[in-house]
Amino acid sequence: MGKGRPLKPLDPDGSHAARLGAEIRSRRLARALTLERLARQIGFSAQHVSEVERAHASFSEAFVVACDRALDADGELMALLPAVILERAAKRHSNQARRRSSAARRSSKPREGASRAADSTADRLSGTERAVTAIRGALMSQDVFAADPAGRAPDLDVLRRHISSGWCAFQSSQYSVLADRFPATLRLGQLAAQRYEGRERLAAAGLLSMLYQLATLTLLKLGDVDAAWLAADRGVAAAERSGHRLVLGSAGRMLTYVFLDAGECEKAQQLGLAAVAALERKPRASSSRLSVLGALYLKTAVAAARKGDRSVAIDLLTSADRAAAQLDADRNDYWTAFGPTNVAVHTVSVAVELGEPGYALDQAKRVRLSRLPVPERRAQHLLDVARAHGQRQQDADAVELVLAAENVAPEEVHLRPATRELIVDILHRAPVVRRDLRELAHRLAAA
Protein backbone atom coordinates (compact mmCIF):
# COMPACT_ATOMS: atom_id res chain seq x y z
CA MET A 1 0.00 0.00 0.00
CA GLY A 2 2.75 2.39 1.01
CA LYS A 3 4.56 1.86 -2.34
CA GLY A 4 1.46 2.33 -4.47
CA ARG A 5 1.11 -1.32 -5.46
CA PRO A 6 -2.49 -2.56 -5.72
CA LEU A 7 -3.62 -4.84 -2.93
CA LYS A 8 -4.22 -8.45 -3.85
CA PRO A 9 -7.86 -9.42 -3.31
CA LEU A 10 -8.64 -11.62 -0.33
CA ASP A 11 -11.10 -14.49 -0.05
CA PRO A 12 -12.58 -14.29 3.45
CA ASP A 13 -14.61 -17.45 2.80
CA GLY A 14 -11.53 -19.49 1.95
CA SER A 15 -10.80 -20.46 5.54
CA HIS A 16 -11.18 -19.21 9.09
CA ALA A 17 -7.64 -17.82 8.96
CA ALA A 18 -8.53 -16.00 5.72
CA ARG A 19 -11.61 -14.52 7.35
CA LEU A 20 -9.56 -13.16 10.24
CA GLY A 21 -6.89 -11.82 7.89
CA ALA A 22 -9.49 -10.07 5.75
CA GLU A 23 -11.05 -8.51 8.85
CA ILE A 24 -7.67 -7.18 9.97
CA ARG A 25 -7.02 -5.65 6.55
CA SER A 26 -10.50 -4.12 6.37
CA ARG A 27 -10.09 -2.45 9.76
CA ARG A 28 -6.54 -1.32 8.95
CA LEU A 29 -7.61 0.33 5.70
CA ALA A 30 -10.64 1.94 7.35
CA ARG A 31 -8.15 3.74 9.63
CA ALA A 32 -5.82 4.62 6.73
CA LEU A 33 -2.99 2.65 8.34
CA THR A 34 -0.14 1.27 6.27
CA LEU A 35 1.30 -2.12 7.05
CA GLU A 36 4.37 -0.42 8.50
CA ARG A 37 2.38 1.85 10.84
CA LEU A 38 0.24 -0.98 12.18
CA ALA A 39 3.32 -3.16 12.56
CA ARG A 40 5.06 -0.48 14.67
CA GLN A 41 1.98 -0.12 16.89
CA ILE A 42 1.67 -3.83 17.63
CA GLY A 43 5.36 -4.73 17.76
CA PHE A 44 5.45 -7.16 14.81
CA SER A 45 7.04 -6.85 11.37
CA ALA A 46 5.14 -5.43 8.41
CA GLN A 47 5.88 -8.60 6.46
CA HIS A 48 4.25 -10.71 9.17
CA VAL A 49 1.14 -8.49 9.19
CA SER A 50 0.92 -8.79 5.41
CA GLU A 51 1.26 -12.58 5.50
CA VAL A 52 -1.40 -12.89 8.19
CA GLU A 53 -3.79 -10.72 6.19
CA ARG A 54 -3.30 -13.02 3.20
CA ALA A 55 -3.60 -16.16 5.38
CA HIS A 56 -0.03 -17.13 4.45
CA ALA A 57 1.35 -17.29 7.99
CA SER A 58 0.35 -18.66 11.34
CA PHE A 59 0.06 -16.25 14.22
CA SER A 60 -0.12 -16.17 17.98
CA GLU A 61 -2.89 -15.12 20.31
CA ALA A 62 -0.66 -12.19 21.32
CA PHE A 63 -0.67 -10.97 17.71
CA VAL A 64 -4.48 -11.02 17.52
CA VAL A 65 -4.80 -9.31 20.91
CA ALA A 66 -2.44 -6.55 19.75
CA CYS A 67 -4.36 -6.06 16.49
CA ASP A 68 -7.68 -6.02 18.33
CA ARG A 69 -6.45 -3.22 20.57
CA ALA A 70 -4.70 -1.20 17.85
CA LEU A 71 -7.72 -1.38 15.53
CA ASP A 72 -10.31 -0.71 18.26
CA ALA A 73 -12.09 -3.96 17.41
CA ASP A 74 -13.67 -4.35 20.86
CA GLY A 75 -12.93 -8.08 20.96
CA GLU A 76 -14.35 -8.86 17.51
CA LEU A 77 -10.99 -10.03 16.16
CA MET A 78 -10.42 -12.16 19.26
CA ALA A 79 -13.84 -13.74 18.72
CA LEU A 80 -12.60 -15.12 15.37
CA LEU A 81 -9.49 -16.72 16.89
CA PRO A 82 -10.95 -19.96 18.38
CA ALA A 83 -12.28 -21.09 14.99
CA VAL A 84 -8.81 -20.52 13.50
CA ILE A 85 -7.24 -22.57 16.29
CA LEU A 86 -9.66 -25.46 15.66
CA GLU A 87 -9.01 -25.23 11.92
CA ARG A 88 -5.29 -25.53 12.57
CA ALA A 89 -5.87 -28.53 14.83
CA ALA A 90 -7.96 -30.31 12.19
CA LYS A 91 -5.27 -29.69 9.59
CA ARG A 92 -2.57 -30.89 11.98
CA HIS A 93 -4.45 -34.10 12.72
CA SER A 94 -5.04 -34.67 9.00
CA ASN A 95 -1.33 -34.22 8.30
CA GLN A 96 -0.47 -36.63 11.09
CA ALA A 97 -2.78 -39.24 9.58
CA ARG A 98 -1.14 -38.80 6.16
CA ARG A 99 2.32 -39.16 7.69
CA ARG A 100 1.25 -42.34 9.47
CA SER A 101 -0.16 -43.70 6.21
CA SER A 102 3.05 -42.87 4.37
CA ALA A 103 5.14 -44.50 7.09
CA ALA A 104 3.03 -47.66 6.89
CA ARG A 105 3.80 -47.98 3.17
CA ARG A 106 7.52 -47.81 3.82
CA SER A 107 9.44 -50.82 4.97
CA SER A 108 8.65 -51.80 8.54
CA LYS A 109 12.06 -53.45 9.01
CA PRO A 110 13.80 -51.64 11.91
CA ARG A 111 17.11 -49.98 11.11
CA GLU A 112 20.06 -50.12 13.46
CA GLY A 113 19.52 -47.52 16.13
CA ALA A 114 15.89 -46.98 15.11
CA SER A 115 14.61 -48.09 18.51
CA ARG A 116 16.81 -45.53 20.25
CA ALA A 117 15.65 -42.82 17.83
CA ALA A 118 12.02 -43.74 18.44
CA ASP A 119 12.56 -43.47 22.19
CA SER A 120 14.14 -40.03 21.80
CA THR A 121 11.19 -38.68 19.80
CA ALA A 122 8.40 -40.30 21.84
CA ASP A 123 8.32 -37.49 24.37
CA ARG A 124 7.70 -34.97 21.58
CA LEU A 125 4.60 -36.74 20.32
CA SER A 126 1.10 -35.88 21.41
CA GLY A 127 -0.88 -38.36 23.51
CA THR A 128 -2.82 -39.38 20.40
CA GLU A 129 0.35 -39.86 18.39
CA ARG A 130 1.95 -41.96 21.12
CA ALA A 131 -1.12 -44.18 21.34
CA VAL A 132 -1.25 -44.67 17.56
CA THR A 133 2.48 -45.36 17.44
CA ALA A 134 2.20 -48.00 20.18
CA ILE A 135 -0.74 -49.85 18.61
CA ARG A 136 0.55 -49.57 15.05
CA GLY A 137 3.98 -50.76 16.20
CA ALA A 138 2.40 -53.79 17.87
CA LEU A 139 0.51 -54.67 14.68
CA MET A 140 3.70 -54.40 12.62
CA SER A 141 5.90 -56.25 15.12
CA GLN A 142 7.54 -59.50 14.08
CA ASP A 143 8.55 -60.51 17.61
CA VAL A 144 6.18 -63.48 17.58
CA PHE A 145 8.20 -65.13 14.79
CA ALA A 146 11.41 -64.78 16.79
CA ALA A 147 9.87 -66.52 19.80
CA ASP A 148 10.76 -70.07 20.72
CA PRO A 149 7.99 -72.19 19.14
CA ALA A 150 8.45 -74.79 21.86
CA GLY A 151 8.02 -72.23 24.62
CA ARG A 152 5.20 -72.31 27.13
CA ALA A 153 1.80 -71.20 25.84
CA PRO A 154 0.27 -68.19 27.65
CA ASP A 155 -2.51 -69.03 30.09
CA LEU A 156 -5.83 -68.40 28.32
CA ASP A 157 -7.58 -67.20 31.48
CA VAL A 158 -4.83 -64.62 32.04
CA LEU A 159 -5.14 -63.57 28.39
CA ARG A 160 -8.91 -63.17 28.80
CA ARG A 161 -8.39 -60.90 31.80
CA HIS A 162 -5.90 -58.74 29.88
CA ILE A 163 -8.32 -58.45 26.95
CA SER A 164 -11.18 -57.55 29.28
CA SER A 165 -9.01 -54.87 30.87
CA GLY A 166 -8.29 -53.41 27.42
CA TRP A 167 -11.96 -53.31 26.46
CA CYS A 168 -12.82 -51.69 29.80
CA ALA A 169 -10.24 -48.99 29.10
CA PHE A 170 -11.76 -48.44 25.64
CA GLN A 171 -15.29 -48.18 26.96
CA SER A 172 -14.06 -45.70 29.55
CA SER A 173 -12.46 -43.65 26.74
CA GLN A 174 -9.02 -44.15 28.30
CA TYR A 175 -7.29 -44.65 24.98
CA SER A 176 -3.81 -43.74 26.16
CA VAL A 177 -4.02 -46.29 28.99
CA LEU A 178 -5.24 -48.92 26.53
CA ALA A 179 -2.41 -48.20 24.10
CA ASP A 180 0.21 -48.57 26.84
CA ARG A 181 -1.00 -52.09 27.62
CA PHE A 182 -1.90 -53.24 24.14
CA PRO A 183 1.50 -54.34 22.69
CA ALA A 184 2.21 -56.84 25.47
CA THR A 185 -1.34 -58.22 25.37
CA LEU A 186 -1.28 -58.62 21.59
CA ARG A 187 1.99 -60.53 21.78
CA LEU A 188 0.41 -62.92 24.33
CA GLY A 189 -2.58 -63.37 22.04
CA GLN A 190 -0.39 -64.11 19.03
CA LEU A 191 1.71 -66.60 21.00
CA ALA A 192 -1.41 -68.36 22.30
CA ALA A 193 -2.85 -68.69 18.78
CA GLN A 194 0.50 -70.09 17.61
CA ARG A 195 1.25 -72.57 20.40
CA TYR A 196 -2.09 -74.14 21.34
CA GLU A 197 -3.65 -77.09 19.52
CA GLY A 198 -7.16 -78.51 19.20
CA ARG A 199 -10.06 -76.76 20.93
CA GLU A 200 -7.73 -74.48 22.86
CA ARG A 201 -6.26 -73.26 19.56
CA LEU A 202 -9.77 -72.30 18.39
CA ALA A 203 -10.40 -70.45 21.66
CA ALA A 204 -7.06 -68.64 21.33
CA ALA A 205 -7.95 -67.57 17.78
CA GLY A 206 -11.24 -66.13 19.06
CA LEU A 207 -9.44 -64.18 21.77
CA LEU A 208 -6.91 -62.90 19.25
CA SER A 209 -9.76 -61.72 17.03
CA MET A 210 -11.27 -59.76 19.92
CA LEU A 211 -7.87 -58.11 20.44
CA TYR A 212 -7.68 -57.09 16.79
CA GLN A 213 -11.25 -55.79 17.01
CA LEU A 214 -10.24 -53.70 20.01
CA ALA A 215 -7.31 -52.32 18.04
CA THR A 216 -9.63 -51.51 15.13
CA LEU A 217 -12.01 -49.38 17.18
CA THR A 218 -9.22 -47.65 19.07
CA LEU A 219 -7.32 -46.73 15.91
CA LEU A 220 -10.51 -45.34 14.39
CA LYS A 221 -11.03 -43.21 17.48
CA LEU A 222 -7.45 -41.98 17.15
CA GLY A 223 -7.92 -41.13 13.48
CA ASP A 224 -5.75 -43.81 11.83
CA VAL A 225 -8.09 -45.47 9.32
CA ASP A 226 -5.27 -47.19 7.41
CA ALA A 227 -3.98 -49.08 10.45
CA ALA A 228 -7.58 -49.83 11.45
CA TRP A 229 -8.08 -51.56 8.08
CA LEU A 230 -5.13 -53.82 8.87
CA ALA A 231 -6.40 -54.64 12.36
CA ALA A 232 -9.94 -55.31 11.12
CA ASP A 233 -8.71 -57.63 8.37
CA ARG A 234 -6.62 -59.60 10.86
CA GLY A 235 -9.59 -59.70 13.21
CA VAL A 236 -11.77 -61.31 10.54
CA ALA A 237 -9.05 -63.83 9.66
CA ALA A 238 -8.61 -64.85 13.30
CA ALA A 239 -12.39 -65.07 13.73
CA GLU A 240 -12.63 -67.41 10.74
CA ARG A 241 -9.92 -69.63 12.24
CA SER A 242 -11.83 -69.74 15.53
CA GLY A 243 -14.92 -71.16 13.85
CA HIS A 244 -17.06 -69.09 16.24
CA ARG A 245 -19.92 -67.40 14.41
CA LEU A 246 -20.46 -64.71 17.06
CA VAL A 247 -16.79 -63.75 17.02
CA LEU A 248 -17.04 -63.59 13.22
CA GLY A 249 -20.20 -61.49 13.44
CA SER A 250 -18.46 -59.13 15.84
CA ALA A 251 -15.45 -58.90 13.48
CA GLY A 252 -17.84 -58.05 10.64
CA ARG A 253 -19.17 -55.17 12.73
CA MET A 254 -15.63 -53.82 13.03
CA LEU A 255 -15.29 -53.82 9.24
CA THR A 256 -18.54 -51.85 9.06
CA TYR A 257 -16.99 -49.25 11.37
CA VAL A 258 -13.91 -49.03 9.14
CA PHE A 259 -15.92 -48.58 5.93
CA LEU A 260 -17.95 -45.85 7.62
CA ASP A 261 -14.89 -43.93 8.81
CA ALA A 262 -13.37 -44.28 5.34
CA GLY A 263 -16.47 -42.60 3.89
CA GLU A 264 -17.63 -45.79 2.15
CA CYS A 265 -21.21 -45.71 3.44
CA GLU A 266 -22.61 -47.93 0.67
CA LYS A 267 -20.04 -50.66 1.36
CA ALA A 268 -20.57 -50.31 5.11
CA GLN A 269 -24.31 -50.86 4.65
CA GLN A 270 -23.79 -53.83 2.34
CA LEU A 271 -21.31 -55.47 4.68
CA GLY A 272 -23.52 -54.86 7.70
CA LEU A 273 -26.54 -56.38 5.99
CA ALA A 274 -24.49 -59.42 4.93
CA ALA A 275 -23.25 -59.96 8.48
CA VAL A 276 -26.82 -59.58 9.79
CA ALA A 277 -28.10 -62.16 7.28
CA ALA A 278 -25.40 -64.64 8.31
CA LEU A 279 -26.42 -64.42 11.99
CA GLU A 280 -30.15 -64.44 11.24
CA ARG A 281 -29.81 -67.78 9.44
CA LYS A 282 -29.11 -69.48 12.78
CA PRO A 283 -31.78 -68.07 15.09
CA ARG A 284 -30.65 -69.60 18.39
CA ALA A 285 -31.90 -67.07 20.95
CA SER A 286 -28.95 -66.58 23.31
CA SER A 287 -28.22 -63.25 24.95
CA SER A 288 -24.82 -63.12 23.23
CA ARG A 289 -26.34 -63.71 19.80
CA LEU A 290 -29.00 -61.07 20.38
CA SER A 291 -26.31 -58.63 21.52
CA VAL A 292 -24.04 -59.12 18.51
CA LEU A 293 -26.96 -59.13 16.09
CA GLY A 294 -28.51 -56.06 17.71
CA ALA A 295 -25.21 -54.18 17.58
CA LEU A 296 -24.94 -55.02 13.87
CA TYR A 297 -28.47 -53.70 13.28
CA LEU A 298 -27.53 -50.44 14.99
CA LYS A 299 -24.25 -49.83 13.18
CA THR A 300 -25.78 -50.69 9.82
CA ALA A 301 -28.63 -48.29 10.58
CA VAL A 302 -26.08 -45.51 11.09
CA ALA A 303 -24.46 -46.43 7.75
CA ALA A 304 -27.84 -46.29 6.00
CA ALA A 305 -28.65 -42.94 7.62
CA ARG A 306 -25.31 -41.45 6.65
CA LYS A 307 -26.01 -42.63 3.10
CA GLY A 308 -29.41 -40.93 3.27
CA ASP A 309 -31.40 -44.18 3.12
CA ARG A 310 -34.05 -43.37 5.71
CA SER A 311 -36.34 -46.37 5.16
CA VAL A 312 -33.53 -48.91 5.58
CA ALA A 313 -32.25 -47.09 8.66
CA ILE A 314 -35.70 -47.15 10.28
CA ASP A 315 -36.19 -50.85 9.43
CA LEU A 316 -32.86 -51.71 11.05
CA LEU A 317 -33.69 -49.68 14.15
CA THR A 318 -37.00 -51.56 14.38
CA SER A 319 -35.13 -54.89 14.17
CA ALA A 320 -32.71 -53.74 16.85
CA ASP A 321 -35.65 -52.72 19.05
CA ARG A 322 -37.14 -56.20 18.72
CA ALA A 323 -33.82 -57.82 19.63
CA ALA A 324 -33.49 -55.52 22.66
CA ALA A 325 -37.05 -56.39 23.73
CA GLN A 326 -36.13 -60.09 23.63
CA LEU A 327 -33.00 -59.36 25.63
CA ASP A 328 -34.99 -57.18 28.05
CA ALA A 329 -31.83 -55.81 29.67
CA ASP A 330 -28.87 -53.54 29.01
CA ARG A 331 -25.98 -55.97 28.67
CA ASN A 332 -22.41 -55.83 27.40
CA ASP A 333 -21.92 -59.22 25.71
CA TYR A 334 -18.98 -59.11 23.30
CA TRP A 335 -18.44 -55.53 24.44
CA THR A 336 -21.48 -54.32 22.48
CA ALA A 337 -23.23 -52.43 25.34
CA PHE A 338 -26.39 -53.60 23.59
CA GLY A 339 -29.86 -53.30 25.08
CA PRO A 340 -32.95 -51.07 25.07
CA THR A 341 -30.97 -47.99 26.16
CA ASN A 342 -28.43 -48.37 23.38
CA VAL A 343 -31.24 -48.68 20.85
CA ALA A 344 -32.69 -45.40 22.14
CA VAL A 345 -29.23 -43.80 21.94
CA HIS A 346 -28.77 -44.92 18.33
CA THR A 347 -32.25 -43.71 17.41
CA VAL A 348 -31.05 -40.22 18.35
CA SER A 349 -27.81 -40.70 16.41
CA VAL A 350 -29.63 -41.88 13.28
CA ALA A 351 -32.01 -38.90 13.45
CA VAL A 352 -29.04 -36.53 13.65
CA GLU A 353 -27.39 -38.22 10.66
CA LEU A 354 -30.65 -37.86 8.71
CA GLY A 355 -30.82 -34.15 9.58
CA GLU A 356 -33.96 -34.45 11.72
CA PRO A 357 -32.94 -32.58 14.90
CA GLY A 358 -36.49 -32.14 16.21
CA TYR A 359 -37.11 -35.88 16.17
CA ALA A 360 -33.65 -36.49 17.66
CA LEU A 361 -34.37 -34.18 20.60
CA ASP A 362 -37.78 -35.78 21.17
CA GLN A 363 -36.20 -39.25 21.23
CA ALA A 364 -33.41 -38.04 23.52
CA LYS A 365 -36.03 -37.56 26.25
CA ARG A 366 -36.49 -41.36 26.31
CA VAL A 367 -32.85 -42.03 27.10
CA ARG A 368 -31.90 -42.72 30.69
CA LEU A 369 -28.13 -42.46 30.73
CA SER A 370 -27.94 -43.96 34.20
CA ARG A 371 -28.83 -47.27 32.54
CA LEU A 372 -25.90 -47.04 30.13
CA PRO A 373 -22.82 -47.99 32.13
CA VAL A 374 -20.29 -47.35 29.35
CA PRO A 375 -18.77 -43.82 29.57
CA GLU A 376 -17.78 -43.83 25.90
CA ARG A 377 -21.40 -44.40 24.84
CA ARG A 378 -22.73 -41.85 27.32
CA ALA A 379 -20.37 -39.22 25.95
CA GLN A 380 -21.26 -40.13 22.36
CA HIS A 381 -24.95 -39.70 23.15
CA LEU A 382 -24.44 -36.30 24.77
CA LEU A 383 -22.47 -35.18 21.72
CA ASP A 384 -25.21 -36.42 19.38
CA VAL A 385 -27.80 -34.43 21.33
CA ALA A 386 -25.46 -31.43 21.21
CA ARG A 387 -25.27 -31.82 17.42
CA ALA A 388 -29.07 -31.87 17.24
CA HIS A 389 -29.20 -28.59 19.20
CA GLY A 390 -26.49 -27.22 16.90
CA GLN A 391 -28.58 -28.12 13.84
CA ARG A 392 -31.36 -25.98 15.33
CA GLN A 393 -28.86 -23.23 16.24
CA GLN A 394 -29.62 -23.67 19.95
CA ASP A 395 -25.98 -22.97 20.65
CA ALA A 396 -26.06 -22.45 24.41
CA ASP A 397 -27.68 -25.87 24.89
CA ALA A 398 -25.19 -27.45 22.50
CA VAL A 399 -22.17 -26.05 24.34
CA GLU A 400 -23.58 -27.13 27.70
CA LEU A 401 -23.94 -30.70 26.44
CA VAL A 402 -20.43 -30.78 24.95
CA LEU A 403 -19.07 -29.67 28.32
CA ALA A 404 -21.15 -32.37 30.05
CA ALA A 405 -19.76 -34.98 27.66
CA GLU A 406 -16.24 -33.73 28.31
CA ASN A 407 -16.82 -34.25 32.01
CA VAL A 408 -17.86 -37.88 31.35
CA ALA A 409 -15.12 -38.84 28.87
CA PRO A 410 -12.63 -36.08 27.95
CA GLU A 411 -10.66 -38.12 25.40
CA GLU A 412 -13.85 -39.10 23.58
CA VAL A 413 -14.87 -35.47 23.16
CA HIS A 414 -11.43 -34.21 22.18
CA LEU A 415 -10.88 -36.88 19.53
CA ARG A 416 -14.16 -36.62 17.63
CA PRO A 417 -13.93 -34.45 14.47
CA ALA A 418 -17.70 -33.85 14.70
CA THR A 419 -17.13 -32.02 17.99
CA ARG A 420 -14.73 -29.57 16.35
CA GLU A 421 -17.12 -29.06 13.43
CA LEU A 422 -19.96 -28.28 15.83
CA ILE A 423 -17.91 -25.80 17.86
CA VAL A 424 -16.60 -24.06 14.73
CA ASP A 425 -20.20 -23.58 13.52
CA ILE A 426 -21.18 -22.15 16.90
CA LEU A 427 -18.19 -19.80 16.89
CA HIS A 428 -19.27 -18.49 13.51
CA ARG A 429 -22.72 -17.67 14.81
CA ALA A 430 -21.77 -16.35 18.24
CA PRO A 431 -22.06 -12.54 18.52
CA VAL A 432 -19.89 -12.77 21.64
CA VAL A 433 -17.59 -15.71 22.42
CA ARG A 434 -18.11 -16.68 26.04
CA ARG A 435 -15.13 -17.66 28.12
CA ASP A 436 -16.23 -21.30 28.51
CA LEU A 437 -16.65 -21.62 24.72
CA ARG A 438 -13.26 -20.04 24.05
CA GLU A 439 -11.56 -22.34 26.57
CA LEU A 440 -13.34 -25.39 25.11
CA ALA A 441 -12.09 -24.48 21.65
CA HIS A 442 -8.52 -24.29 22.97
CA ARG A 443 -8.84 -27.71 24.62
CA LEU A 444 -10.19 -29.28 21.44
CA ALA A 445 -7.33 -27.83 19.43
CA ALA A 446 -4.70 -29.02 21.90
CA ALA A 447 -5.97 -32.62 21.98
Rosetta blueprint (number, residue, H / E / L):
1 M L
2 G L
3 K L
4 G L
5 R L
6 P L
7 L L
8 K L
9 P L
10 L L
11 D L
12 P L
13 D L
14 G L
15 S L
16 H H
17 A H
18 A H
19 R H
20 L H
21 G H
22 A H
23 E H
24 I H
25 R H
26 S H
27 R H
28 R H
29 L H
30 A H
31 R L
32 A L
33 L L
34 T L
35 L H
36 E H
37 R H
38 L H
39 A H
40 R H
41 Q H
42 I H
43 G L
44 F L
45 S L
46 A H
47 Q H
48 H H
49 V H
50 S H
51 E H
52 V H
53 E H
54 R L
55 A L
56 H L
57 A L
58 S L
59 F L
60 S L
61 E H
62 A H
63 F H
64 V H
65 V H
66 A H
67 C H
68 D H
69 R H
70 A H
71 L L
72 D L
73 A L
74 D L
75 G L
76 E H
77 L H
78 M H
79 A H
80 L H
81 L H
82 P H
83 A H
84 V H
85 I H
86 L H
87 E H
88 R H
89 A H
90 A H
91 K H
92 R H
93 H H
94 S H
95 N H
96 Q H
97 A H
98 R H
99 R H
100 R H
101 S H
102 S H
103 A H
104 A H
105 R H
106 R L
107 S L
108 S L
109 K L
110 P L
111 R L
112 E L
113 G L
114 A H
115 S H
116 R H
117 A H
118 A H
119 D H
120 S H
121 T H
122 A H
123 D L
124 R L
125 L L
126 S L
127 G H
128 T H
129 E H
130 R H
131 A H
132 V H
133 T H
134 A H
135 I H
136 R H
137 G H
138 A H
139 L H
140 M H
141 S L
142 Q L
143 D H
144 V H
145 F H
146 A H
147 A L
148 D L
149 P L
150 A L
151 G L
152 R L
153 A L
154 P L
155 D L
156 L H
157 D H
158 V H
159 L H
160 R H
161 R H
162 H H
163 I H
164 S H
165 S H
166 G H
167 W H
168 C H
169 A H
170 F H
171 Q H
172 S L
173 S L
174 Q L
175 Y H
176 S H
177 V H
178 L H
179 A H
180 D H
181 R H
182 F H
183 P H
184 A H
185 T H
186 L H
187 R H
188 L H
189 G H
190 Q H
191 L H
192 A H
193 A H
194 Q H
195 R H
196 Y L
197 E L
198 G H
199 R H
200 E H
201 R H
202 L H
203 A H
204 A H
205 A H
206 G H
207 L H
208 L H
209 S H
210 M H
211 L H
212 Y H
213 Q H
214 L H
215 A H
216 T H
217 L H
218 T H
219 L H
220 L H
221 K H
222 L L
223 G L
224 D L
225 V H
226 D H
227 A H
228 A H
229 W H
230 L H
231 A H
232 A H
233 D H
234 R H
235 G H
236 V H
237 A H
238 A H
239 A H
240 E H
241 R H
242 S H
243 G L
244 H L
245 R H
246 L H
247 V H
248 L H
249 G H
250 S H
251 A H
252 G H
253 R H
254 M H
255 L H
256 T H
257 Y H
258 V H
259 F H
260 L H
261 D H
262 A L
263 G L
264 E L
265 C H
266 E H
267 K H
268 A H
269 Q H
270 Q H
271 L H
272 G H
273 L H
274 A H
275 A H
276 V H
277 A H
278 A H
279 L H
280 E H
281 R L
282 K L
283 P L
284 R L
285 A L
286 S L
287 S H
288 S H
289 R H
290 L H
291 S H
292 V H
293 L H
294 G H
295 A H
296 L H
297 Y H
298 L H
299 K H
300 T H
301 A H
302 V H
303 A H
304 A H
305 A H
306 R H
307 K H
308 G L
309 D L
310 R H
311 S H
312 V H
313 A H
314 I H
315 D H
316 L H
317 L H
318 T H
319 S H
320 A H
321 D H
322 R H
323 A H
324 A H
325 A H
326 Q H
327 L H
328 D L
329 A L
330 D L
331 R L
332 N L
333 D H
334 Y H
335 W H
336 T L
337 A L
338 F L
339 G L
340 P H
341 T H
342 N H
343 V H
344 A H
345 V H
346 H H
347 T H
348 V H
349 S H
350 V H
351 A H
352 V H
353 E H
354 L L
355 G L
356 E L
357 P H
358 G H
359 Y H
360 A H
361 L H
362 D H
363 Q H
364 A H
365 K L
366 R L
367 V L
368 R L
369 L H
370 S H
371 R H
372 L L
373 P L
374 V L
375 P H
376 E H
377 R H
378 R H
379 A H
380 Q H
381 H H
382 L H
383 L H
384 D H
385 V H
386 A H
387 R H
388 A H
389 H H
390 G H
391 Q H
392 R L
393 Q L
394 Q L
395 D H
396 A H
397 D H
398 A H
399 V H
400 E H
401 L H
402 V H
403 L H
404 A H
405 A H
406 E H
407 N H
408 V H
409 A L
410 P H
411 E H
412 E H
413 V H
414 H H
415 L H
416 R L
417 P H
418 A H
419 T H
420 R H
421 E H
422 L H
423 I H
424 V H
425 D H
426 I H
427 L H
428 H H
429 R H
430 A L
431 P L
432 V L
433 V L
434 R L
435 R H
436 D H
437 L H
438 R H
439 E H
440 L H
441 A H
442 H H
443 R H
444 L H
445 A H
446 A H
447 A L
